[in-house]
Amino acid sequence: MREVQPIRDPELIVEIQNYLKVRNFRNYLLFTMGIHCGLRVSDLLSLKVGDVRDQLHINYVAKKTRNRRKRRKERRFIIHPSYRDDLMIYIQDMDDDEYLFASRQKKSTGEKGLPISRQMAWRMISDVAQRFGLEDIGTHSLRKTWGYHMIMNAPREQWGYVMALLMEAFGHESQEVTLRYLGLTQDMLDRMILRLSFTKTG
């Protein structure tokens, strides 16, 4: 099984956002929040309206570490101004205890208002990837896209600092793991190979 990749092209990201915004506002916000905060999709799906209403930051405990007392860490991320107004419009008629990304369908148990499943989120991202000609894209691509552009947009002299922040955010123990996770190892290798030349000049 091939590892999923980040979405590297910023212009393509904007195209995807514009497409989703017209097609499905909920999915647009799920995608947009995912590429702006570095959360796992499972953590995004557990958010409730009260977690974001009138907030600058969202506090959360990662689902993966929720039951591990030693590693349990509360984290927070800022609600980015680029989608804040859209988010407030989306939740204006919702109750605080509703899931932010609620399914519109009844579950087989008859329950309503539960968050969309991880499988449904994967289907949405896969459909987008197919429509825009992207390969090796999955739910983890959202947080990988966040990390990739965090470091690519940082000045070179700040790469060490940004890398340390990303390692902490992803729970990685080495820079090598983070570089590989973000697809940067392959990118750097490709660039180095393309710069190779065995022909003499002059």
C-alpha positions in Angstrom: 0.0 0.0 0.0 1.4 3.4 -1.1 1.7 6.1 1.5 -0.6 9.1 1.0 0.9 12.4 -0.1 0.3 16.1 0.7 -1.3 18.3 -1.9 1.7 20.3 -2.9 0.3 22.9 -5.4 -1.3 25.9 -3.6 -3.3 26.9 -6.7 -4.8 23.5 -6.9 -5.8 23.7 -3.2 -7.7 27.0 -3.9 -9.4 25.3 -6.9 -10.5 22.4 -4.6 -11.8 24.8 -2.0 -13.8 26.7 -4.5 -15.2 23.5 -5.9 -16.2 22.1 -2.5 -17.6 25.5 -1.4 -20.2 25.4 -4.2 -20.8 21.6 -4.0 -21.0 21.0 -0.3 -20.3 23.7 2.4 -19.8 21.2 5.2 -17.1 19.3 3.2 -15.5 22.5 2.2 -15.1 23.4 5.8 -13.8 20.0 6.8 -11.2 20.1 4.0 -10.3 23.8 4.8 -9.9 23.2 8.5 -7.9 20.1 7.9 -5.3 21.9 5.8 -5.1 24.7 8.3 -4.6 22.9 11.6 -2.8 19.6 11.2 -5.5 17.6 13.1 -6.3 14.0 12.2 -9.7 13.7 10.5 -10.9 11.6 13.4 -10.2 14.6 15.7 -11.9 17.1 13.4 -15.0 14.8 13.2 -15.2 14.8 17.0 -15.5 18.6 17.3 -18.8 20.2 18.3 -20.3 23.6 17.5 -19.6 24.8 21.0 -15.9 24.1 20.5 -15.7 26.8 17.8 -18.4 29.3 18.4 -17.0 32.7 19.4 -13.5 31.1 19.8 -10.1 32.3 18.5 -8.5 28.9 19.3 -9.9 25.4 19.5 -8.8 23.3 22.4 -8.8 19.5 22.0 -7.3 16.2 23.2 -6.2 14.1 20.3 -8.4 11.0 20.0 -5.4 8.7 19.6 -3.9 9.7 22.9 -7.1 10.4 24.8 -6.9 7.1 26.8 -3.1 7.2 27.3 -2.5 9.1 30.5 1.2 9.5 30.1 0.9 11.0 26.6 -2.4 12.7 27.0 -1.8 16.3 25.8 -4.3 19.1 25.4 -3.5 21.0 22.2 -5.0 24.1 20.6 -5.1 25.5 17.2 -6.1 28.9 15.9 -9.2 29.3 13.7 -7.6 30.8 10.6 -9.0 34.1 9.4 -9.3 32.7 5.8 -12.3 30.6 6.7 -13.5 32.0 10.1 -16.4 34.0 8.6 -17.6 31.0 6.6 -17.4 28.8 9.7 -19.5 31.3 11.7 -22.1 31.4 8.9 -22.2 27.6 8.8 -22.9 27.2 12.6 -25.2 30.2 13.1 -28.4 28.1 13.2 -26.8 25.1 15.0 -26.9 24.2 18.7 -23.6 24.1 20.7 -23.9 20.4 21.4 -24.3 19.4 17.7 -21.4 17.8 15.9 -19.7 20.3 13.6 -19.6 17.8 10.7 -22.8 16.0 11.3 -24.1 13.3 9.0 -27.4 14.1 7.4 -28.4 10.4 7.3 -29.8 8.3 10.1 -27.5 5.6 11.3 -28.7 1.9 11.2 -29.4 2.3 14.9 -31.9 5.1 14.2 -29.6 7.7 15.7 -29.4 11.1 14.0 -26.9 14.0 14.3 -23.8 11.8 14.6 -20.6 13.0 12.9 -19.9 11.7 9.4 -17.8 8.6 9.4 -14.1 8.5 8.7 -15.0 6.4 5.6 -17.3 9.1 4.4 -14.6 11.7 4.8 -12.2 9.4 2.9 -14.8 9.1 0.1 -15.1 12.9 -0.2 -11.3 13.3 -0.3 -11.0 10.5 -2.8 -13.7 11.9 -5.1 -11.9 15.3 -5.0 -8.5 13.7 -5.7 -10.0 11.8 -8.7 -11.7 15.0 -10.1 -8.5 17.0 -9.9 -6.2 14.2 -11.1 -4.3 13.7 -7.8 -2.8 10.3 -6.8 -2.0 8.8 -3.4 -4.4 11.1 -1.6 -6.3 10.1 1.6 -7.6 11.5 4.9 -4.0 11.9 6.2 -3.3 14.1 3.2 -5.0 17.0 4.9 -2.6 17.2 7.9 0.3 16.3 5.6 -0.7 19.3 3.4 -0.7 21.5 6.4 2.7 20.4 7.5 4.2 20.5 4.0 3.1 24.1 3.4 4.1 25.2 7.0 7.7 24.3 6.2 7.7 25.3 2.5 6.3 28.8 3.4 8.9 29.3 6.2 12.1 31.3 5.5 15.1 28.9 5.2 16.6 30.2 8.4 13.5 29.2 10.3 13.3 25.6 9.0 14.9 24.1 12.1 12.4 25.9 14.3 9.4 25.0 12.2 10.6 21.4 11.9 10.7 21.2 15.7 7.1 22.5 15.9 5.9 19.9 13.3 7.7 17.1 15.1 5.8 18.0 18.3 2.5 18.4 16.5 2.8 15.0 14.8 4.3 13.2 17.8 7.4 12.2 15.8 10.7 11.5 17.5 13.1 12.4 14.7 13.3 15.0 11.9 13.8 12.1 9.4 10.4 10.7 10.3 8.7 14.1 9.8 10.6 14.7 6.5 9.5 11.3 5.2 5.9 11.8 6.5 5.5 15.0 4.6 7.0 13.6 1.4 9.9 16.1 1.6 12.6 13.4 1.5 11.4 12.4 -2.0 11.0 16.0 -3.1 14.6 16.8 -2.0 16.0 13.7 -3.6 14.2 14.5 -6.9 15.6 18.0 -6.9 19.2 16.8 -6.2 19.0 14.2 -9.0 17.7 16.8 -11.5 20.6 19.0 -10.6 23.1 16.2 -11.4 25.1 16.7 -14.6 28.0 14.6 -15.9 28.6 16.7 -19.0 31.5 19.2 -19.0 30.6 22.8 -19.6 33.0 25.3 -21.2 
